Amino acid sequence: MTRRSLLMAMAALTACRRQASSPVCQPEQYRLEAWTVHPEQLDQAVSMANAILEPGVRLRLTTESIKPVTGQKSIPVSLVHGDFVSDADVALIVDRSCVFVNHDWKAQVAPLFGGNTSAAMDLEPGDALAIILLHEVGHIQPGGLPDNPAITALLDSLGSAKKEEMRADAFAAQQLAMAFKRKWETSMTASHLSMALSQISWNLQANRMLNNFGATSLHLPSAFNEKGLSHPNLELRFLVINFLLNPNEAALNLLNTFLDARAHPGGGVLFQSNPAAKYSLFGDPKAQR
């Protein structure tokens, strides 16, 4: 049983015992503990994600400081720690009604904003968390995948088990794209997070190439494949969101370089006199606009 399945099962059992007056989405219901130290960056990320969400979605992320809005469903977001929060988890969606963010989330997303990588671009950790929160809202909001040949081809390569994660990623990209067409403040937030996506894509590649050089050069699966059964590779996910939002040549090259390494694992071979043909899942980026 996966961690998410276990959390859902625990939630169902807890719901049977819950009194009608009891508050919902409390960490204790899931054997987690609330973490209340320095919530400022969480509030900032939640505010940015709320600014991006299209009003028709009728969902609003809330925290202790960010209150519900009349006419919109509230999705409580809490910092937590506990045995069921993996070191690799940034955020968990439970009961399709609340989001728990790992209290150590800044350490989890460190590769996204460069860490000690000399070639990395400066990036605020909260920007990365805002994009991740948009992804989590995608799990709550019903809808299908976009009618996009790139998404279809990528799903074929990843396998159907990761379809829900890809749907949530596509939702995040869609919300960012739509936000550009709204009022000035919203479009500025969208522009800020769009730039952050480009920086994340660059930083992930720089981190892998400079800090994990051997695995990158040898196309080792440990650097390019999934670390679990439910989620696509983290770097791949951000590359896809970045490409869907910015279907330009630079985004396409970053994505195809990564996919080429996945498609042609080196298996310990450092040099081939007749290398395999260059992998290209996506065509002309202009065709995807």
C-alpha positions as protocol buffer text, in pm:
chain_id: "A"
residue {
  index: 1
  type: MET
  ca { x: 0 y: 0 z: 0 }
}
residue {
  index: 2
  type: THR
  ca { x: 139 y: 343 z: -96 }
}
residue {
  index: 3
  type: ARG
  ca { x: 170 y: 628 z: 152 }
}
residue {
  index: 4
  type: ARG
  ca { x: -116 y: 816 z: -15 }
}
residue {
  index: 5
  type: SER
  ca { x: -340 y: 508 z: -2 }
}
residue {
  index: 6
  type: LEU
  ca { x: -256 y: 461 z: 365 }
}
residue {
  index: 7
  type: LEU
  ca { x: -341 y: 822 z: 441 }
}
residue {
  index: 8
  type: MET
  ca { x: -672 y: 789 z: 257 }
}
residue {
  index: 9
  type: ALA
  ca { x: -759 y: 470 z: 445 }
}
residue {
  index: 10
  type: MET
  ca { x: -675 y: 634 z: 777 }
}
residue {
  index: 11
  type: ALA
  ca { x: -888 y: 934 z: 684 }
}
residue {
  index: 12
  type: ALA
  ca { x: -1185 y: 711 z: 605 }
}
residue {
  index: 13
  type: LEU
  ca { x: -1155 y: 534 z: 940 }
}
residue {
  index: 14
  type: THR
  ca { x: -1118 y: 862 z: 1122 }
}
residue {
  index: 15
  type: ALA
  ca { x: -1422 y: 1008 z: 947 }
}
residue {
  index: 16
  type: CYS
  ca { x: -1639 y: 728 z: 1089 }
}
residue {
  index: 17
  type: ARG
  ca { x: -1546 y: 834 z: 1442 }
}
residue {
  index: 18
  type: ARG
  ca { x: -1552 y: 1209 z: 1384 }
}
residue {
  index: 19
  type: GLN
  ca { x: -1814 y: 1411 z: 1569 }
}
residue {
  index: 20
  type: ALA
  ca { x: -2028 y: 1643 z: 1357 }
}
residue {
  index: 21
  type: SER
  ca { x: -1886 y: 1947 z: 1535 }
}
residue {
  index: 22
  type: SER
  ca { x: -1521 y: 1845 z: 1494 }
}
residue {
  index: 23
  type: PRO
  ca { x: -1306 y: 2055 z: 1261 }
}
residue {
  index: 24
  type: VAL
  ca { x: -1186 y: 1891 z: 943 }
}
residue {
  index: 25
  type: CYS
  ca { x: -838 y: 1875 z: 792 }
}
residue {
  index: 26
  type: GLN
  ca { x: -659 y: 1879 z: 1124 }
}
residue {
  index: 27
  type: PRO
  ca { x: -315 y: 1710 z: 1103 }
}
residue {
  index: 28
  type: GLU
  ca { x: -393 y: 1504 z: 1412 }
}
residue {
  index: 29
  type: GLN
  ca { x: -668 y: 1324 z: 1218 }
}
residue {
  index: 30
  type: TYR
  ca { x: -394 y: 1171 z: 1004 }
}
residue {
  index: 31
  type: ARG
  ca { x: -143 y: 1107 z: 1282 }
}
residue {
  index: 32
  type: LEU
  ca { x: 57 y: 1411 z: 1178 }
}
residue {
  index: 33
  type: GLU
  ca { x: 171 y: 1704 z: 1390 }
}
residue {
  index: 34
  type: ALA
  ca { x: 119 y: 2067 z: 1301 }
}
residue {
  index: 35
  type: TRP
  ca { x: 436 y: 2270 z: 1251 }
}
residue {
  index: 36
  type: THR
  ca { x: 398 y: 2636 z: 1338 }
}
residue {
  index: 37
  type: VAL
  ca { x: 754 y: 2767 z: 1311 }
}
residue {
  index: 38
  type: HIS
  ca { x: 802 y: 3048 z: 1055 }
}
residue {
  index: 39
  type: PRO
  ca { x: 490 y: 3006 z: 839 }
}
residue {
  index: 40
  type: GLU
  ca { x: 558 y: 3330 z: 649 }
}
residue {
  index: 41
  type: GLN
  ca { x: 692 y: 3169 z: 330 }
}
residue {
  index: 42
  type: LEU
  ca { x: 401 y: 2925 z: 325 }
}
residue {
  index: 43
  type: ASP
  ca { x: 158 y: 3218 z: 344 }
}
residue {
  index: 44
  type: GLN
  ca { x: 345 y: 3392 z: 61 }
}
residue {
  index: 45
  type: ALA
  ca { x: 329 y: 3082 z: -159 }
}
residue {
  index: 46
  type: VAL
  ca { x: -41 y: 3031 z: -84 }
}
residue {
  index: 47
  type: SER
  ca { x: -115 y: 3395 z: -170 }
}
residue {
  index: 48
  type: MET
  ca { x: 62 y: 3361 z: -506 }
}
residue {
  index: 49
  type: ALA
  ca { x: -119 y: 3038 z: -589 }
}
residue {
  index: 50
  type: ASN
  ca { x: -455 y: 3197 z: -500 }
}
residue {
  index: 51
  type: ALA
  ca { x: -376 y: 3494 z: -723 }
}
residue {
  index: 52
  type: ILE
  ca { x: -316 y: 3259 z: -1016 }
}
residue {
  index: 53
  type: LEU
  ca { x: -625 y: 3039 z: -970 }
}
residue {
  index: 54
  type: GLU
  ca { x: -897 y: 3134 z: -1218 }
}
residue {
  index: 55
  type: PRO
  ca { x: -1210 y: 3260 z: -1033 }
}
residue {
  index: 56
  type: GLY
  ca { x: -1425 y: 3000 z: -1208 }
}
residue {
  index: 57
  type: VAL
  ca { x: -1232 y: 2723 z: -1030 }
}
residue {
  index: 58
  type: ARG
  ca { x: -1405 y: 2841 z: -709 }
}
residue {
  index: 59
  type: LEU
  ca { x: -1131 y: 2708 z: -482 }
}
residue {
  index: 60
  type: ARG
  ca { x: -916 y: 2905 z: -241 }
}
residue {
  index: 61
  type: LEU
  ca { x: -620 y: 2786 z: -39 }
}
residue {
  index: 62
  type: THR
  ca { x: -632 y: 2898 z: 323 }
}
residue {
  index: 63
  type: THR
  ca { x: -395 y: 2906 z: 620 }
}
residue {
  index: 64
  type: GLU
  ca { x: -420 y: 3041 z: 974 }
}
residue {
  index: 65
  type: SER
  ca { x: -352 y: 3386 z: 828 }
}
residue {
  index: 66
  type: ILE
  ca { x: -526 y: 3357 z: 490 }
}
residue {
  index: 67
  type: LYS
  ca { x: -898 y: 3332 z: 549 }
}
residue {
  index: 68
  type: PRO
  ca { x: -1179 y: 3178 z: 341 }
}
residue {
  index: 69
  type: VAL
  ca { x: -1369 y: 3375 z: 79 }
}
residue {
  index: 70
  type: THR
  ca { x: -1747 y: 3359 z: 54 }
}
residue {
  index: 71
  type: GLY
  ca { x: -1864 y: 3151 z: -239 }
}
residue {
  index: 72
  type: GLN
  ca { x: -1538 y: 2958 z: -275 }
}
residue {
  index: 73
  type: LYS
  ca { x: -1448 y: 2619 z: -131 }
}
residue {
  index: 74
  type: SER
  ca { x: -1167 y: 2647 z: 121 }
}
residue {
  index: 75
  type: ILE
  ca { x: -868 y: 2414 z: 94 }
}
residue {
  index: 76
  type: PRO
  ca { x: -673 y: 2435 z: 422 }
}
residue {
  index: 77
  type: VAL
  ca { x: -294 y: 2422 z: 386 }
}
residue {
  index: 78
  type: SER
  ca { x: -86 y: 2324 z: 688 }
}
residue {
  index: 79
  type: LEU
  ca { x: 280 y: 2269 z: 766 }
}
residue {
  index: 80
  type: VAL
  ca { x: 320 y: 1924 z: 922 }
}
residue {
  index: 81
  type: HIS
  ca { x: 568 y: 1661 z: 1025 }
}
residue {
  index: 82
  type: GLY
  ca { x: 525 y: 1296 z: 1115 }
}
residue {
  index: 83
  type: ASP
  ca { x: 607 y: 938 z: 1022 }
}
residue {
  index: 84
  type: PHE
  ca { x: 386 y: 938 z: 712 }
}
residue {
  index: 85
  type: VAL
  ca { x: 559 y: 1239 z: 555 }
}
residue {
  index: 86
  type: SER
  ca { x: 846 y: 1106 z: 347 }
}
residue {
  index: 87
  type: ASP
  ca { x: 1173 y: 1292 z: 316 }
}
residue {
  index: 88
  type: ALA
  ca { x: 1091 y: 1318 z: -55 }
}
residue {
  index: 89
  type: ASP
  ca { x: 740 y: 1462 z: -10 }
}
residue {
  index: 90
  type: VAL
  ca { x: 693 y: 1835 z: -52 }
}
residue {
  index: 91
  type: ALA
  ca { x: 313 y: 1831 z: -22 }
}
residue {
  index: 92
  type: LEU
  ca { x: 34 y: 1576 z: 19 }
}
residue {
  index: 93
  type: ILE
  ca { x: -329 y: 1611 z: -80 }
}
residue {
  index: 94
  type: VAL
  ca { x: -569 y: 1413 z: 140 }
}
residue {
  index: 95
  type: ASP
  ca { x: -943 y: 1355 z: 113 }
}
residue {
  index: 96
  type: ARG
  ca { x: -941 y: 1589 z: -189 }
}
residue {
  index: 97
  type: SER
  ca { x: -999 y: 1861 z: 67 }
}
residue {
  index: 98
  type: CYS
  ca { x: -675 y: 1964 z: 237 }
}
residue {
  index: 99
  type: VAL
  ca { x: -304 y: 2002 z: 166 }
}
residue {
  index: 100
  type: PHE
  ca { x: -26 y: 1912 z: 407 }
}
residue {
  index: 101
  type: VAL
  ca { x: 315 y: 2063 z: 334 }
}
residue {
  index: 102
  type: ASN
  ca { x: 629 y: 1901 z: 473 }
}
residue {
  index: 103
  type: HIS
  ca { x: 777 y: 2125 z: 740 }
}
residue {
  index: 104
  type: ASP
  ca { x: 1114 y: 2061 z: 574 }
}
residue {
  index: 105
  type: TRP
  ca { x: 986 y: 2163 z: 230 }
}
residue {
  index: 106
  type: LYS
  ca { x: 1267 y: 2412 z: 164 }
}
residue {
  index: 107
  type: ALA
  ca { x: 1521 y: 2130 z: 189 }
}
residue {
  index: 108
  type: GLN
  ca { x: 1308 y: 1915 z: -46 }
}
residue {
  index: 109
  type: VAL
  ca { x: 1296 y: 2183 z: -317 }
}
residue {
  index: 110
  type: ALA
  ca { x: 1659 y: 2294 z: -271 }
}
residue {
  index: 111
  type: PRO
  ca { x: 1767 y: 2146 z: -609 }
}
residue {
  index: 112
  type: LEU
  ca { x: 1497 y: 2359 z: -776 }
}
residue {
  index: 113
  type: PHE
  ca { x: 1657 y: 2684 z: -665 }
}
residue {
  index: 114
  type: GLY
  ca { x: 2015 y: 2581 z: -711 }
}
residue {
  index: 115
  type: GLY
  ca { x: 2153 y: 2514 z: -365 }
}
residue {
  index: 116
  type: ASN
  ca { x: 2532 y: 2532 z: -389 }
}
residue {
  index: 117
  type: THR
  ca { x: 2537 y: 2492 z: -768 }
}
residue {
  index: 118
  type: SER
  ca { x: 2757 y: 2771 z: -905 }
}
residue {
  index: 119
  type: ALA
  ca { x: 2572 y: 2800 z: -1239 }
}
residue {
  index: 120
  type: ALA
  ca { x: 2225 y: 2820 z: -1082 }
}
residue {
  index: 121
  type: MET
  ca { x: 1992 y: 3117 z: -1115 }
}
residue {
  index: 122
  type: ASP
  ca { x: 1861 y: 3292 z: -805 }
}
residue {
  index: 123
  type: LEU
  ca { x: 1512 y: 3177 z: -711 }
}
residue {
  index: 124
  type: GLU
  ca { x: 1290 y: 3225 z: -408 }
}
residue {
  index: 125
  type: PRO
  ca { x: 1189 y: 2894 z: -248 }
}
residue {
  index: 126
  type: GLY
  ca { x: 833 y: 3022 z: -210 }
}
residue {
  index: 127
  type: ASP
  ca { x: 801 y: 3054 z: -588 }
}
residue {
  index: 128
  type: ALA
  ca { x: 864 y: 2682 z: -629 }
}
residue {
  index: 129
  type: LEU
  ca { x: 617 y: 2600 z: -352 }
}
residue {
  index: 130
  type: ALA
  ca { x: 347 y: 2816 z: -517 }
}
residue {
  index: 131
  type: ILE
  ca { x: 380 y: 2611 z: -837 }
}
residue {
  index: 132
  type: ILE
  ca { x: 364 y: 2287 z: -636 }
}
residue {
  index: 133
  type: LEU
  ca { x: 47 y: 2412 z: -461 }
}
residue {
  index: 134
  type: LEU
  ca { x: -113 y: 2480 z: -800 }
}
residue {
  index: 135
  type: HIS
  ca { x: -34 y: 2119 z: -887 }
}
residue {
  index: 136
  type: GLU
  ca { x: -203 y: 2001 z: -565 }
}
residue {
  index: 137
  type: VAL
  ca { x: -517 y: 2202 z: -646 }
}
residue {
  index: 138
  type: GLY
  ca { x: -517 y: 2019 z: -979 }
}
residue {
  index: 139
  type: HIS
  ca { x: -580 y: 1696 z: -787 }
}
residue {
  index: 140
  type: ILE
  ca { x: -893 y: 1850 z: -635 }
}
residue {
  index: 141
  type: GLN
  ca { x: -1031 y: 2020 z: -943 }
}
residue {
  index: 142
  type: PRO
  ca { x: -1205 y: 1775 z: -1179 }
}
residue {
  index: 143
  type: GLY
  ca { x: -1104 y: 1782 z: -1543 }
}
residue {
  index: 144
  type: GLY
  ca { x: -924 y: 1598 z: -1815 }
}
residue {
  index: 145
  type: LEU
  ca { x: -587 y: 1630 z: -1978 }
}
residue {
  index: 146
  type: PRO
  ca { x: -548 y: 1896 z: -2247 }
}
residue {
  index: 147
  type: ASP
  ca { x: -590 y: 1787 z: -2606 }
}
residue {
  index: 148
  type: ASN
  ca { x: -220 y: 1820 z: -2675 }
}
residue {
  index: 149
  type: PRO
  ca { x: -14 y: 1570 z: -2876 }
}
residue {
  index: 150
  type: ALA
  ca { x: 284 y: 1642 z: -2651 }
}
residue {
  index: 151
  type: ILE
  ca { x: 95 y: 1532 z: -2341 }
}
residue {
  index: 152
  type: THR
  ca { x: -41 y: 1223 z: -2518 }
}
residue {
  index: 153
  type: ALA
  ca { x: 304 y: 1117 z: -2634 }
}
residue {
  index: 154
  type: LEU
  ca { x: 458 y: 1178 z: -2294 }
}
residue {
  index: 155
  type: LEU
  ca { x: 190 y: 975 z: -2118 }
}
residue {
  index: 156
  type: ASP
  ca { x: 257 y: 689 z: -2359 }
}
residue {
  index: 157
  type: SER
  ca { x: 622 y: 698 z: -2259 }
}
residue {
  index: 158
  type: LEU
  ca { x: 555 y: 722 z: -1884 }
}
residue {
  index: 159
  type: GLY
  ca { x: 269 y: 475 z: -1847 }
}
residue {
  index: 160
  type: SER
  ca { x: -92 y: 524 z: -1743 }
}
residue {
  index: 161
  type: ALA
  ca { x: -16 y: 496 z: -1368 }
}
residue {
  index: 162
  type: LYS
  ca { x: 119 y: 851 z: -1374 }
}
residue {
  index: 163
  type: LYS
  ca { x: -177 y: 999 z: -1564 }
}
residue {
  index: 164
  type: GLU
  ca { x: -323 y: 1173 z: -1256 }
}
residue {
  index: 165
  type: GLU
  ca { x: 7 y: 1342 z: -1175 }
}
residue {
  index: 166
  type: MET
  ca { x: 40 y: 1460 z: -1534 }
}
residue {
  index: 167
  type: ARG
  ca { x: -318 y: 1592 z: -1523 }
}
residue {
  index: 168
  type: ALA
  ca { x: -236 y: 1796 z: -1212 }
}
residue {
  index: 169
  type: ASP
  ca { x: 83 y: 1929 z: -1374 }
}
residue {
  index: 170
  type: ALA
  ca { x: -113 y: 2030 z: -1685 }
}
residue {
  index: 171
  type: PHE
  ca { x: -368 y: 2207 z: -1462 }
}
residue {
  index: 172
  type: ALA
  ca { x: -91 y: 2415 z: -1304 }
}
residue {
  index: 173
  type: ALA
  ca { x: 42 y: 2515 z: -1647 }
}
residue {
  index: 174
  type: GLN
  ca { x: -312 y: 2597 z: -1769 }
}
residue {
  index: 175
  type: GLN
  ca { x: -384 y: 2820 z: -1470 }
}
residue {
  index: 176
  type: LEU
  ca { x: -60 y: 3011 z: -1520 }
}
residue {
  index: 177
  type: ALA
  ca { x: -133 y: 3058 z: -1891 }
}
residue {
  index: 178
  type: MET
  ca { x: -485 y: 3188 z: -1822 }
}
residue {
  index: 179
  type: ALA
  ca { x: -360 y: 3426 z: -1552 }
}
residue {
  index: 180
  type: PHE
  ca { x: -165 y: 3625 z: -1812 }
}
residue {
  index: 181
  type: LYS
  ca { x: -498 y: 3736 z: -1963 }
}
residue {
  index: 182
  type: ARG
  ca { x: -641 y: 3880 z: -1642 }
}
residue {
  index: 183
  type: LYS
  ca { x: -586 y: 4203 z: -1449 }
}
residue {
  index: 184
  type: TRP
  ca { x: -244 y: 4363 z: -1413 }
}
residue {
  index: 185
  type: GLU
  ca { x: -158 y: 4233 z: -1065 }
}
residue {
  index: 186
  type: THR
  ca { x: -250 y: 3877 z: -1162 }
}
residue {
  index: 187
  type: SER
  ca { x: -57 y: 3888 z: -1488 }
}
residue {
  index: 188
  type: MET
  ca { x: 249 y: 4017 z: -1302 }
}
residue {
  index: 189
  type: THR
  ca { x: 229 y: 3724 z: -1058 }
}
residue {
  index: 190
  type: ALA
  ca { x: 192 y: 3488 z: -1354 }
}
residue {
  index: 191
  type: SER
  ca { x: 494 y: 3645 z: -1522 }
}
residue {
  index: 192
  type: HIS
  ca { x: 694 y: 3608 z: -1199 }
}
residue {
  index: 193
  type: LEU
  ca { x: 608 y: 3238 z: -1163 }
}
residue {
  index: 194
  type: SER
  ca { x: 664 y: 3176 z: -1534 }
}
residue {
  index: 195
  type: MET
  ca { x: 1015 y: 3314 z: -1497 }
}
residue {
  index: 196
  type: ALA
  ca { x: 1059 y: 3096 z: -1188 }
}
residue {
  index: 197
  type: LEU
  ca { x: 962 y: 2790 z: -1394 }
}
residue {
  index: 198
  type: SER
  ca { x: 1230 y: 2870 z: -1651 }
}
residue {
  index: 199
  type: GLN
  ca { x: 1484 y: 2919 z: -1373 }
}
residue {
  index: 200
  type: ILE
  ca { x: 1381 y: 2592 z: -1205 }
}
residue {
  index: 201
  type: SER
  ca { x: 1424 y: 2402 z: -1532 }
}
residue {
  index: 202
  type: TRP
  ca { x: 1771 y: 2549 z: -1576 }
}
residue {
  index: 203
  type: ASN
  ca { x: 1870 y: 2493 z: -1212 }
}
residue {
  index: 204
  type: LEU
  ca { x: 1762 y: 2128 z: -1213 }
}
residue {
  index: 205
  type: GLN
  ca { x: 1971 y: 2062 z: -1522 }
}
residue {
  index: 206
  type: ALA
  ca { x: 2269 y: 2254 z: -1380 }
}
residue {
  index: 207
  type: ASN
  ca { x: 2243 y: 2071 z: -1048 }
}
residue {
  index: 208
  type: ARG
  ca { x: 2232 y: 1733 z: -1220 }
}
residue {
  index: 209
  type: MET
  ca { x: 2514 y: 1806 z: -1464 }
}
residue {
  index: 210
  type: LEU
  ca { x: 2752 y: 1968 z: -1216 }
}
residue {
  index: 211
  type: ASN
  ca { x: 2674 y: 1783 z: -894 }
}
residue {
  index: 212
  type: ASN
  ca { x: 2588 y: 1445 z: -1046 }
}
residue {
  index: 213
  type: PHE
  ca { x: 2814 y: 1459 z: -1348 }
}
residue {
  index: 214
  type: GLY
  ca { x: 2888 y: 1089 z: -1380 }
}
residue {
  index: 215
  type: ALA
  ca { x: 2521 y: 987 z: -1376 }
}
residue {
  index: 216
  type: THR
  ca { x: 2437 y: 1257 z: -1630 }
}
residue {
  index: 217
  type: SER
  ca { x: 2719 y: 1166 z: -1869 }
}
residue {
  index: 218
  type: LEU
  ca { x: 2637 y: 796 z: -1848 }
}
residue {
  index: 219
  type: HIS
  ca { x: 2260 y: 850 z: -1874 }
}
residue {
  index: 220
  type: LEU
  ca { x: 2215 y: 644 z: -1559 }
}
residue {
  index: 221
  type: PRO
  ca { x: 1850 y: 564 z: -1477 }
}
residue {
  index: 222
  type: SER
  ca { x: 1907 y: 680 z: -1119 }
}
residue {
  index: 223
  type: ALA
  ca { x: 1928 y: 1039 z: -1248 }
}
residue {
  index: 224
  type: PHE
  ca { x: 1654 y: 1029 z: -1512 }
}
residue {
  index: 225
  type: ASN
  ca { x: 1393 y: 771 z: -1412 }
}
residue {
  index: 226
  type: GLU
  ca { x: 1125 y: 778 z: -1143 }
}
residue {
  index: 227
  type: LYS
  ca { x: 1205 y: 721 z: -776 }
}
residue {
  index: 228
  type: GLY
  ca { x: 860 y: 572 z: -709 }
}
residue {
  index: 229
  type: LEU
  ca { x: 560 y: 420 z: -882 }
}
residue {
  index: 230
  type: SER
  ca { x: 316 y: 709 z: -855 }
}
residue {
  index: 231
  type: HIS
  ca { x: 502 y: 1024 z: -961 }
}
residue {
  index: 232
  type: PRO
  ca { x: 702 y: 1112 z: -1271 }
}
residue {
  index: 233
  type: ASN
  ca { x: 1059 y: 1226 z: -1218 }
}
residue {
  index: 234
  type: LEU
  ca { x: 1055 y: 1570 z: -1045 }
}
residue {
  index: 235
  type: GLU
  ca { x: 1286 y: 1732 z: -1299 }
}
residue {
  index: 236
  type: LEU
  ca { x: 1078 y: 1595 z: -1586 }
}
residue {
  index: 237
  type: ARG
  ca { x: 760 y: 1733 z: -1433 }
}
residue {
  index: 238
  type: PHE
  ca { x: 895 y: 2086 z: -1411 }
}
residue {
  index: 239
  type: LEU
  ca { x: 1039 y: 2061 z: -1761 }
}
residue {
  index: 240
  type: VAL
  ca { x: 695 y: 1961 z: -1893 }
}
residue {
  index: 241
  type: ILE
  ca { x: 511 y: 2240 z: -1705 }
}
residue {
  index: 242
  type: ASN
  ca { x: 770 y: 2488 z: -1831 }
}
residue {
  index: 243
  type: PHE
  ca { x: 730 y: 2365 z: -2190 }
}
residue {
  index: 244
  type: LEU
  ca { x: 349 y: 2374 z: -2178 }
}
residue {
  index: 245
  type: LEU
  ca { x: 360 y: 2731 z: -2052 }
}
residue {
  index: 246
  type: ASN
  ca { x: 652 y: 2844 z: -2270 }
}
residue {
  index: 247
  type: PRO
  ca { x: 660 y: 2629 z: -2587 }
}
residue {
  index: 248
  type: ASN
  ca { x: 981 y: 2787 z: -2716 }
}
residue {
  index: 249
  type: GLU
  ca { x: 1305 y: 2643 z: -2848 }
}
residue {
  index: 250
  type: ALA
  ca { x: 1493 y: 2675 z: -2518 }
}
residue {
  index: 251
  type: ALA
  ca { x: 1223 y: 2489 z: -2322 }
}
residue {
  index: 252
  type: LEU
  ca { x: 1201 y: 2226 z: -2597 }
}
residue {
  index: 253
  type: ASN
  ca { x: 1578 y: 2167 z: -2596 }
}
residue {
  index: 254
  type: LEU
  ca { x: 1588 y: 2123 z: -2217 }
}
residue {
  index: 255
  type: LEU
  ca { x: 1303 y: 1872 z: -2235 }
}
residue {
  index: 256
  type: ASN
  ca { x: 1435 y: 1676 z: -2531 }
}
residue {
  index: 257
  type: THR
  ca { x: 1785 y: 1655 z: -2378 }
}
residue {
  index: 258
  type: PHE
  ca { x: 1636 y: 1501 z: -2066 }
}
residue {
  index: 259
  type: LEU
  ca { x: 1413 y: 1263 z: -2263 }
}
residue {
  index: 260
  type: ASP
  ca { x: 1704 y: 1161 z: -2483 }
}
residue {
  index: 261
  type: ALA
  ca { x: 1896 y: 1050 z: -2173 }
}
residue {
  index: 262
  type: ARG
  ca { x: 1594 y: 852 z: -2050 }
}
residue {
  index: 263
  type: ALA
  ca { x: 1545 y: 685 z: -2387 }
}
residue {
  index: 264
  type: HIS
  ca { x: 1914 y: 593 z: -2425 }
}
residue {
  index: 265
  type: PRO
  ca { x: 2043 y: 474 z: -2085 }
}
residue {
  index: 266
  type: GLY
  ca { x: 2419 y: 438 z: -2102 }
}
residue {
  index: 267
  type: GLY
  ca { x: 2444 y: 146 z: -1864 }
}
residue {
  index: 268
  type: GLY
  ca { x: 2800 y: 242 z: -1778 }
}
residue {
  index: 269
  type: VAL
  ca { x: 2919 y: 312 z: -2133 }
}
residue {
  index: 270
  type: LEU
  ca { x: 3100 y: 645 z: -2138 }
}
residue {
  index: 271
  type: PHE
  ca { x: 3162 y: 658 z: -2515 }
}
residue {
  index: 272
  type: GLN
  ca { x: 3000 y: 505 z: -2822 }
}
residue {
  index: 273
  type: SER
  ca { x: 3151 y: 543 z: -3170 }
}
residue {
  index: 274
  type: ASN
  ca { x: 2803 y: 510 z: -3322 }
}
residue {
  index: 275
  type: PRO
  ca { x: 2557 y: 660 z: -3072 }
}
residue {
  index: 276
  type: ALA
  ca { x: 2184 y: 605 z: -3098 }
}
residue {
  index: 277
  type: ALA
  ca { x: 1976 y: 852 z: -3292 }
}
residue {
  index: 278
  type: LYS
  ca { x: 1884 y: 1170 z: -3106 }
}
residue {
  index: 279
  type: TYR
  ca { x: 1555 y: 1133 z: -2920 }
}
residue {
  index: 280
  type: SER
  ca { x: 1279 y: 1384 z: -2987 }
}
residue {
  index: 281
  type: LEU
  ca { x: 935 y: 1331 z: -2839 }
}
residue {
  index: 282
  type: PHE
  ca { x: 806 y: 1673 z: -2936 }
}
residue {
  index: 283
  type: GLY
  ca { x: 805 y: 1843 z: -3272 }
}
residue {
  index: 284
  type: ASP
  ca { x: 827 y: 2208 z: -3365 }
}
residue {
  index: 285
  type: PRO
  ca { x: 743 y: 2409 z: -3051 }
}
residue {
  index: 286
  type: LYS
  ca { x: 545 y: 2655 z: -3265 }
}
residue {
  index: 287
  type: ALA
  ca { x: 306 y: 2373 z: -3351 }
}
residue {
  index: 288
  type: GLN
  ca { x: 219 y: 2333 z: -2981 }
}
residue {
  index: 289
  type: ARG
  ca { x: 103 y: 2691 z: -2930 }
}
